[in-house]
Amino acid sequence: MNLVEDSWLPIIRRCGMQERIAPWQIAEVDNPVVDICTVRPDFRGALFQFLIGLLQTAFAPESVDDWGVYWKKAPTEETLKSRLQNYAPNFELFQESGPAFMQDLELSVGESKSIAALLIEAPGSKTCRDNQDLFIKGGRVQGVCPSCAASALFTLQINAPSGGVGHRTSLRGGGPLTTLIIPEAEDANLWQKLWLNILPQKEFGARSESSDSCIFPWLAPSRLSDKQGSSTSPNDTHPLQMYWGMPRRIRFQIPREGKDYCDLCGEQTNQLIREYTTKNYGINYEGPWIHPLTPYRRDPKKKAPPLSLKGQQSGLGYRHWLGLMWNDHSNGDEASRAVRLFHEEYAEILEELDSNVDVRLWGFGYDMDNMKARCWYEQEMPVLPISPEYRSLFIQLAGQLLTAAKDTLKELRFRVKAAWFNNPNEAKGDFSFVDQAFWQATESQFYHSLKQLSLESKKSQFTPAPVAIAWAHILKKTALAQFDHWSMEGSAEDLKLQRVTRARRFLRNKLASLASLNALDNTAKVEQQQEEL
């Protein structure tokens, strides 16, 4: 199967019909493709990145102005097909010998594994042997179709967690976050969803300087990372390899012919893939890699390379909004290059071409604990149009709102412990449920506050009084309500009302004196006094 020429991508069209298409068909105008439709959410996120990588490699605009041309009118099917066709030989999925998509060119001898091991959450062989696969059972996926095999392979390579000695993590580390800008309109076509995340060619340097093997690592012998090998830095390859990173040495065993059903999607296939061969010490990506679709945390002292943001146990929420959308100076988080370019260039082009286009940020990724996948998270967040001259002030004021929320939650969490335990400082255990409930209860008000902030505070260095007052009120009200709920959750015999009452009193007093909350109240008072004068 060729991943450029053959129909293998599972999609849904505007009329609701689901089918499989070749990549060039995303440019079809009649009954256009509106989304990727997969059996697993991680496959969907991966296939978005596959198509973005394909367009970035084969059809990147020469300039920002050219980007606007293809936003206004997508290329014809023939044009896109012709451009992608140049790379078709590099995208064969099965070959007895020679290059095969995302597979080690020279791997012939290694460990044979069930195809299920490509799935990130699959239990390992030792876990299955010891009968410890309690929540995710082994043996349920024994054969998959070529489409699901390609999706699983690409998903593993771009998200690869640590997998034992010499089994390398992905170019962005294990379980990286991906953030994409997508149209808010439900009927937006897939071309628009992808094109919002395509960068101009200048972002990657001159294309003619490198051969295809510098972009697609499976076209050449792998840069091994054993004792005789070495790590791979950005200077060793073309920058576009960030979209095609291949840390794992894998080779599909050629499937047997014969009709059967895929254990993932249920489709009948003439080729069922059951096993693959793998070996350790593949490409070890090290150094200052900055993937265009991932946010990073910068070292304030600039001594260490940036670290890609990963999925977290408590998921994604508005507490991450500033770092994923712009930059969060409190911890050094910086939005992905694609998101920053949207703010710097594309938002203005969209305003000129079609002022009715609203967009959102879609963030997704695994929460990994080394080799264990704890959860898959994804979240959509609003993107607010902020003029460049006001941007730095807006980021500063939004940061104040977030700081107040984080400080309030920290106090709430401690007082809940104080209501439950005589020695709250020594209390152990997972209290993330308190955090999640608080963030969820205040999320809608936060985004409402941001919208007001974007409209009302362009002429003041202070948070507008209506925003400050409302936000401080909702934080205090929510903290007390959440305390009342959680403090009474224990069993009746363990409940000590005196301890609960004391903890609540301390919480009220602390909220009244909390510096970040007082800052909001003070800015409101200042603005009111200015209005009175």
C-alpha positions as CSV (number, residue, x, y, z in Angstrom):
1,M,0.0,0.0,0.0
2,N,1.3,3.5,-0.9
3,L,0.3,6.2,1.5
4,V,0.3,8.9,-1.1
5,E,-1.5,7.1,-4.0
6,D,-3.9,4.7,-2.3
7,S,-7.2,5.3,-0.5
8,W,-6.5,4.6,3.1
9,L,-7.2,7.7,5.2
10,P,-10.6,7.3,7.1
11,I,-12.5,10.6,6.7
12,I,-16.0,12.0,6.9
13,R,-17.5,14.2,4.2
14,R,-19.9,17.2,4.7
15,C,-22.9,15.0,3.9
16,G,-22.0,12.6,6.7
17,M,-20.6,9.8,4.5
18,Q,-17.6,8.0,5.8
19,E,-15.0,6.5,3.4
20,R,-11.3,6.1,2.9
21,I,-9.4,8.5,0.5
22,A,-5.9,9.2,-0.8
23,P,-4.3,12.3,0.7
24,W,-4.7,14.5,-2.4
25,Q,-8.5,14.2,-2.1
26,I,-8.6,16.6,0.8
27,A,-8.7,19.3,-1.9
28,E,-12.0,18.0,-3.4
29,V,-14.6,20.8,-3.6
30,D,-17.8,18.8,-4.3
31,N,-19.0,17.3,-0.9
32,P,-15.7,18.2,0.7
33,V,-13.9,16.3,3.4
34,V,-14.6,17.9,6.8
35,D,-12.7,15.7,9.2
36,I,-10.6,12.6,9.9
37,C,-12.7,9.8,11.4
38,T,-10.8,7.1,13.2
39,V,-11.5,4.4,15.7
40,R,-9.1,5.9,18.2
41,P,-8.5,9.6,19.2
42,D,-4.7,9.2,19.2
43,F,-5.0,8.0,15.5
44,R,-7.0,11.1,14.6
45,G,-4.4,13.4,16.2
46,A,-1.6,11.5,14.4
47,L,-3.3,11.6,11.0
48,F,-3.8,15.3,11.3
49,Q,-0.1,15.6,11.9
50,F,0.6,13.2,9.0
51,L,-1.3,15.4,6.6
52,I,0.2,18.6,7.9
53,G,3.7,17.1,7.5
54,L,2.9,16.0,4.0
55,L,1.7,19.4,3.0
56,Q,4.6,21.1,4.8
57,T,7.0,18.9,2.9
58,A,5.4,18.9,-0.5
59,F,3.2,22.0,-0.7
60,A,4.4,24.6,1.7
61,P,3.7,28.2,0.6
62,E,6.7,30.3,-0.4
63,S,5.5,33.3,1.6
64,V,2.8,34.4,4.0
65,D,1.0,36.1,1.1
66,D,1.0,32.7,-0.8
67,W,-0.5,31.2,2.3
68,G,-3.4,33.6,2.0
69,V,-3.9,32.7,-1.6
70,Y,-4.4,29.0,-0.8
71,W,-6.6,29.8,2.2
72,K,-8.9,31.8,-0.1
73,K,-9.0,29.1,-2.7
74,A,-7.5,25.6,-2.1
75,P,-5.5,24.0,-4.9
76,T,-7.2,21.8,-7.5
77,E,-7.1,18.1,-6.9
78,E,-4.9,17.7,-9.9
79,T,-2.4,20.3,-8.6
80,L,-2.1,18.7,-5.2
81,K,-2.0,15.2,-6.6
82,S,0.9,16.2,-8.9
83,R,2.9,17.8,-6.1
84,L,2.4,14.8,-3.7
85,Q,3.2,12.4,-6.4
86,N,6.8,13.5,-6.3
87,Y,7.1,11.9,-2.9
88,A,5.1,8.7,-3.5
89,P,8.1,6.4,-3.8
90,N,9.0,7.3,-0.2
91,F,5.6,6.2,1.2
92,E,5.4,2.5,0.5
93,L,4.1,0.7,3.6
94,F,5.2,-2.9,2.8
95,Q,8.4,-3.9,1.0
96,E,10.5,-7.1,1.2
97,S,13.6,-4.9,1.0
98,G,14.2,-1.2,0.4
99,P,12.6,1.8,2.0
100,A,9.3,1.4,3.7
101,F,7.4,4.2,5.5
102,M,8.6,4.9,9.0
103,Q,10.5,1.6,9.1
104,D,14.2,0.8,9.5
105,L,15.9,0.3,6.2
106,E,18.3,-2.4,7.2
107,L,16.5,-4.2,10.0
108,S,16.3,-7.9,9.2
109,V,17.0,-9.6,12.6
110,G,15.3,-8.6,15.8
111,E,12.6,-9.3,18.3
112,S,9.3,-10.4,16.8
113,K,6.3,-8.7,18.4
114,S,2.5,-8.9,18.1
115,I,1.1,-6.0,16.1
116,A,-0.8,-4.9,19.3
117,A,2.5,-3.8,20.8
118,L,2.4,-0.8,18.4
119,L,-0.5,0.6,20.4
120,I,0.9,2.9,23.1
121,E,-1.3,1.7,25.9
122,A,-0.9,-2.1,25.1
123,P,0.5,-4.1,28.1
124,G,4.0,-5.5,27.7
125,S,4.9,-9.1,27.2
126,K,6.0,-9.5,30.8
127,T,2.8,-7.9,32.1
128,C,0.8,-10.4,30.1
129,R,2.9,-13.4,31.2
130,D,2.5,-12.4,34.8
131,N,-1.3,-12.0,34.4
132,Q,-1.1,-8.4,35.5
133,D,-3.0,-6.9,32.5
134,L,-5.9,-6.1,34.7
135,F,-7.4,-3.0,33.1
136,I,-6.2,-3.3,29.5
137,K,-6.2,-6.9,28.5
138,G,-3.6,-8.4,26.1
139,G,-4.5,-10.6,23.2
140,R,-7.5,-8.5,22.0
141,V,-5.7,-7.1,18.9
142,Q,-4.1,-9.9,16.9
143,G,-4.4,-8.5,13.4
144,V,-5.0,-5.1,11.8
145,C,-5.6,-3.8,8.3
146,P,-2.9,-1.8,6.4
147,S,-4.7,1.5,7.2
148,C,-4.8,0.9,11.0
149,A,-1.2,-0.4,10.8
150,A,0.0,2.8,9.2
151,S,-1.9,4.9,11.7
152,A,-0.5,2.9,14.6
153,L,3.0,3.0,13.4
154,F,3.0,6.8,12.8
155,T,1.3,7.4,16.2
156,L,4.0,5.4,18.0
157,Q,6.9,7.1,16.2
158,I,5.7,10.7,16.9
159,N,4.7,10.0,20.5
160,A,7.1,7.2,21.5
161,P,7.5,6.9,25.3
162,S,10.6,5.3,26.9
163,G,10.4,1.6,26.0
164,G,13.3,0.0,27.9
165,V,17.0,0.0,27.3
166,G,17.8,1.6,23.9
167,H,14.2,2.0,22.8
168,R,14.2,5.7,22.1
169,T,11.6,8.4,22.8
170,S,10.1,10.5,20.0
171,L,11.8,13.6,18.7
172,R,9.6,15.6,21.2
173,G,10.0,13.2,24.1
174,G,7.5,10.7,25.4
175,G,3.8,11.8,25.1
176,P,4.3,15.4,23.8
177,L,1.5,17.9,23.6
178,T,0.4,19.0,20.1
179,T,-1.5,22.2,19.6
180,L,-3.3,23.1,16.3
181,I,-5.3,26.1,15.2
182,I,-8.7,25.0,13.7
183,P,-11.7,26.8,12.5
184,E,-14.6,27.0,14.9
185,A,-17.3,26.5,12.3
186,E,-18.6,22.9,12.3
187,D,-18.8,22.7,8.5
188,A,-15.2,23.9,8.0
189,N,-13.5,21.6,5.5
190,L,-10.4,19.6,6.3
191,W,-8.2,21.6,4.0
192,Q,-8.8,24.7,6.1
193,K,-8.1,22.8,9.4
194,L,-4.8,21.7,8.0
195,W,-3.8,24.9,6.2
196,L,-4.0,27.0,9.4
197,N,-1.0,25.1,10.7
198,I,1.2,25.2,7.6
199,L,4.3,27.4,7.8
200,P,6.0,29.3,4.9
201,Q,9.1,27.6,3.4
202,K,11.4,30.2,4.9
203,E,10.8,28.7,8.3
204,F,12.8,25.6,7.3
205,G,15.6,27.0,5.2
206,A,16.4,26.2,1.6
207,R,14.8,22.9,0.4
208,S,17.5,22.2,-2.2
209,E,20.3,21.9,0.4
210,S,19.3,18.4,1.5
211,S,18.4,15.1,0.0
212,D,15.1,13.3,0.7
213,S,16.9,11.0,3.1
214,C,17.6,14.0,5.4
215,I,13.9,14.5,5.7
216,F,12.6,10.9,5.6
217,P,15.0,8.9,7.8
218,W,13.8,5.5,6.5
219,L,15.4,6.2,3.2
220,A,18.9,5.7,4.6
221,P,20.5,3.4,7.2
222,S,19.4,4.5,10.7
223,R,21.7,6.7,12.7
224,L,22.2,4.1,15.5
225,S,22.6,5.2,19.1
226,D,24.5,2.2,20.5
227,K,28.0,2.4,21.9
228,Q,29.5,2.9,18.4
229,G,26.6,5.2,17.4
230,S,25.7,8.8,18.2
231,S,22.8,11.1,19.0
232,T,21.0,13.1,16.3
233,S,20.8,16.9,16.7
234,P,19.1,19.5,14.4
235,N,22.4,20.1,12.7
236,D,22.6,16.5,11.5
237,T,19.4,16.5,9.4
238,H,17.0,18.7,7.5
239,P,14.5,20.6,9.8
240,L,11.6,19.0,8.1
241,Q,12.6,15.7,9.7
242,M,10.7,17.0,12.8
243,Y,7.5,15.9,11.1
244,W,8.9,12.5,10.3
245,G,11.0,11.6,13.3
246,M,11.6,7.8,13.5
247,P,13.1,6.9,16.9
248,R,12.0,3.2,16.9
249,R,13.6,0.5,14.7
250,I,10.6,-1.4,13.3
251,R,9.9,-3.5,10.2
252,F,6.6,-4.9,9.3
253,Q,6.5,-8.6,8.5
254,I,4.9,-8.9,5.1
255,P,1.2,-9.8,5.6
256,R,-0.3,-12.9,4.2
257,E,-2.9,-12.7,1.5
258,G,-6.4,-13.8,2.4
259,K,-9.6,-12.1,3.5
260,D,-10.0,-11.3,7.2
261,Y,-11.3,-8.6,9.6
262,C,-9.3,-5.9,11.3
263,D,-9.4,-6.1,15.1
264,L,-9.4,-2.3,15.4
265,C,-11.7,-0.9,12.7
266,G,-13.6,-4.1,11.8
267,E,-13.1,-3.6,8.1
268,Q,-12.5,-6.6,5.9
269,T,-9.1,-6.7,4.3
270,N,-7.0,-8.8,2.0
271,Q,-3.8,-8.1,4.1
272,L,-3.9,-8.6,7.8
273,I,-0.7,-7.5,9.7
274,R,-0.1,-9.6,12.7
275,E,3.6,-9.1,13.6
276,Y,6.6,-6.9,13.3
277,T,10.3,-7.0,14.0
278,T,11.9,-4.5,16.3
279,K,15.3,-3.8,17.7
280,N,16.7,-1.2,20.1
281,Y,19.2,1.7,19.7
282,G,17.4,3.5,16.9
283,I,17.7,7.3,16.3
284,N,18.3,9.2,19.5
285,Y,17.1,12.8,19.0
286,E,18.9,15.2,21.3
287,G,19.6,18.9,21.4
288,P,17.5,22.0,20.8
289,W,14.7,20.5,18.6
290,I,11.7,22.8,18.4
291,H,8.8,21.1,16.7
292,P,6.4,23.6,15.1
293,L,3.3,22.0,16.5
294,T,4.4,21.7,20.1
295,P,4.6,24.2,23.0
296,Y,7.9,24.3,24.9
297,R,9.2,25.4,28.3
298,R,12.3,27.5,28.1
299,D,15.1,27.5,30.7
300,P,15.2,31.1,32.1
301,K,19.0,30.8,32.4
302,K,19.2,29.5,28.8
303,K,21.7,26.8,29.8
304,A,19.4,23.8,28.9
305,P,17.6,23.2,25.6
306,P,13.9,23.8,25.6
307,L,11.7,21.0,26.9
308,S,8.5,20.1,25.1
309,L,5.3,20.2,27.2
310,K,3.8,16.8,27.9
311,G,0.4,15.5,28.8
312,Q,-0.3,15.9,32.5
313,Q,-2.3,13.7,34.9
314,S,-4.9,16.3,35.5
315,G,-5.5,16.9,31.8
316,L,-5.7,20.2,29.9
317,G,-7.6,23.3,31.0
318,Y,-7.7,27.0,31.1
319,R,-4.7,27.0,33.6
320,H,-2.6,26.1,30.5
321,W,-4.3,28.7,28.2
322,L,-1.7,31.4,28.5
323,G,1.3,29.1,27.9
324,L,-0.4,27.2,25.0
325,M,-1.7,30.4,23.3
326,W,1.0,33.0,24.0
327,N,3.6,32.6,26.7
328,D,3.4,32.2,30.4
329,H,6.3,34.1,32.0
330,S,5.6,32.5,35.4
331,N,7.0,29.1,34.3
332,G,8.6,29.8,30.9
333,D,6.0,28.1,28.8
334,E,5.9,29.3,25.1
335,A,3.2,28.6,22.5
336,S,4.1,26.4,19.5
337,R,5.7,28.1,16.4
338,A,2.5,27.4,14.4
339,V,0.3,29.1,17.0
340,R,2.6,32.1,17.3
341,L,2.8,32.5,13.5
342,F,-1.0,32.5,13.5
343,H,-1.1,35.5,15.9
344,E,1.8,37.2,14.1
345,E,0.7,36.8,10.5
346,Y,-2.3,34.6,9.7
347,A,-4.9,36.3,11.9
348,E,-4.5,39.6,10.1
349,I,-4.8,37.8,6.7
350,L,-8.0,36.1,7.8
351,E,-9.4,39.4,9.0
352,E,-8.8,40.9,5.5
353,L,-10.0,37.9,3.6
354,D,-13.0,36.8,5.7
355,S,-13.7,38.6,9.0
356,N,-16.3,35.9,9.9
357,V,-13.6,33.2,10.5
358,D,-13.4,32.3,14.2
359,V,-10.8,29.8,15.3
360,R,-10.0,27.7,18.3
361,L,-6.9,26.0,19.7
362,W,-7.1,22.2,19.8
363,G,-4.6,20.6,22.2
364,F,-4.0,16.9,22.7
365,G,-1.6,14.3,23.9
366,Y,-0.9,11.3,26.2
367,D,-0.2,11.5,29.9
368,M,2.7,9.1,30.1
369,D,4.4,7.6,33.2
370,N,7.5,6.3,31.5
371,M,6.2,3.4,29.5
372,K,2.7,3.5,30.9
373,A,0.0,5.5,29.2
374,R,-2.2,6.8,32.0
375,C,-4.7,8.7,29.8
376,W,-5.3,10.5,26.5
377,Y,-6.3,14.1,26.9
378,E,-7.6,16.7,24.4
379,Q,-9.2,20.1,24.8
380,E,-10.4,22.9,22.7
381,M,-9.8,26.5,23.8
382,P,-10.9,29.9,22.4
383,V,-8.6,32.1,20.4
384,L,-9.1,35.8,21.0
385,P,-8.1,38.4,18.4
386,I,-5.7,40.8,20.2
387,S,-4.1,43.7,18.4
388,P,-0.3,43.7,18.4
389,E,0.1,47.0,20.3
390,Y,-2.1,45.7,23.1
391,R,-0.8,42.1,23.2
392,S,1.9,42.4,25.9
393,L,-0.5,44.2,28.2
394,F,-3.2,41.6,27.6
395,I,-0.8,38.7,28.4
396,Q,0.2,40.5,31.6
397,L,-3.4,41.0,32.7
398,A,-4.5,37.5,31.8
399,G,-1.5,36.2,33.8
400,Q,-2.9,38.1,36.8
401,L,-6.2,36.3,36.5
402,L,-4.4,33.0,36.4
403,T,-2.1,33.8,39.3
404,A,-5.1,34.6,41.4
405,A,-6.8,31.3,40.5
406,K,-3.7,29.3,41.2
407,D,-3.2,30.9,44.6
408,T,-6.8,30.4,45.5
409,L,-6.7,26.7,44.6
410,K,-3.5,26.2,46.6
411,E,-5.2,27.6,49.7
412,L,-8.3,25.6,49.1
413,R,-6.4,22.3,48.7
414,F,-4.5,22.9,52.0
415,R,-7.7,23.8,53.9
416,V,-9.5,20.7,52.6
417,K,-6.6,18.6,54.0
418,A,-6.8,20.6,57.3
419,A,-10.5,19.6,57.5
420,W,-9.7,16.0,57.0
421,F,-6.4,15.5,59.0
422,N,-4.9,16.8,62.2
423,N,-1.6,17.3,60.4
424,P,-2.4,18.5,56.9
425,N,1.3,19.1,56.1
426,E,1.9,15.4,56.4
427,A,-1.2,14.3,54.5
428,K,-0.3,12.0,51.6
429,G,-2.3,10.9,48.6
430,D,-3.7,12.2,45.4
431,F,-5.7,15.4,45.8
432,S,-6.0,16.2,42.1
433,F,-9.8,15.7,42.3
434,V,-9.9,19.0,44.3
435,D,-7.9,20.8,41.5
436,Q,-10.0,19.4,38.7
437,A,-13.3,20.3,40.3
438,F,-12.1,23.9,41.0
439,W,-10.8,24.4,37.4
440,Q,-14.0,23.0,35.9
441,A,-16.2,25.2,38.1
442,T,-14.3,28.4,37.1
443,E,-13.6,27.7,33.5
444,S,-16.5,29.4,31.8
445,Q,-16.1,32.6,33.9
446,F,-12.4,32.7,33.1
447,Y,-13.0,32.7,29.3
448,H,-15.8,35.2,29.8
449,S,-13.3,37.4,31.7
450,L,-10.8,37.1,28.9
451,K,-13.3,38.2,26.4
452,Q,-14.2,41.3,28.5
453,L,-10.5,41.9,29.0
454,S,-9.9,41.9,25.3
455,L,-12.7,44.5,24.8
456,E,-12.4,46.8,27.8
457,S,-8.8,47.2,28.9
458,K,-7.0,48.6,25.8
459,K,-6.5,52.0,27.4
460,S,-5.5,51.0,30.9
461,Q,-2.7,49.3,32.6
462,F,-5.1,47.8,35.1
463,T,-7.6,45.0,34.9
464,P,-10.9,46.6,34.3
465,A,-13.1,46.9,37.4
466,P,-16.0,44.8,36.1
467,V,-13.5,42.0,35.2
468,A,-11.5,42.2,38.4
469,I,-14.5,42.3,40.7
470,A,-16.3,39.4,38.9
471,W,-13.2,37.2,38.8
472,A,-12.3,37.8,42.5
473,H,-15.9,37.1,43.5
474,I,-16.1,33.8,41.6
475,L,-12.8,32.6,42.9
476,K,-13.8,33.2,46.5
477,K,-17.3,31.9,46.1
478,T,-16.1,28.7,44.3
479,A,-13.4,28.1,46.9
480,L,-15.8,28.2,49.8
481,A,-18.4,26.1,47.9
482,Q,-15.8,23.5,47.0
483,F,-14.5,23.4,50.6
484,D,-18.0,22.8,51.9
485,H,-18.5,20.0,49.5
486,W,-15.1,18.2,50.0
487,S,-14.9,18.7,53.8
488,M,-18.1,16.8,54.3
489,E,-17.2,13.9,52.0
490,G,-15.7,11.7,54.7
491,S,-17.5,9.1,56.7
492,A,-19.7,10.4,59.6
493,E,-17.6,8.7,62.3
494,D,-14.4,10.4,61.0
495,L,-16.0,13.8,60.7
496,K,-14.8,16.4,63.2
497,L,-16.9,19.5,62.9
498,Q,-14.7,21.6,65.1
499,R,-11.7,20.9,62.8
500,V,-13.9,21.5,59.7
501,T,-15.2,24.8,61.1
502,R,-11.7,26.0,62.0
503,A,-10.4,25.1,58.6
504,R,-13.2,27.0,56.9
505,R,-12.6,30.1,59.1
506,F,-8.9,30.1,58.1
507,L,-9.9,29.7,54.5
508,R,-12.2,32.8,54.6
509,N,-9.5,34.8,56.4
510,K,-6.8,33.7,53.9
511,L,-8.9,34.6,50.9
512,A,-9.5,38.0,52.4
513,S,-5.8,38.6,52.6
514,L,-4.4,36.7,49.6
515,A,-2.1,39.1,47.7
516,S,-3.2,38.2,44.2
517,L,-6.9,38.5,45.0
518,N,-6.3,41.8,46.8
519,A,-4.4,43.0,43.7
520,L,-7.6,42.5,41.7
521,D,-9.7,44.3,44.3
522,N,-7.2,47.2,44.4
523,T,-7.1,47.6,40.6
524,A,-10.9,47.8,40.6
525,K,-10.8,50.5,43.4
526,V,-8.2,52.5,41.5
527,E,-10.3,52.5,38.3
528,Q,-13.4,53.4,40.2
529,Q,-11.6,56.3,41.8
530,Q,-10.3,57.5,38.5
531,E,-13.8,57.4,37.0
532,E,-15.1,59.5,40.0
533,L,-12.5,62.1,39.4
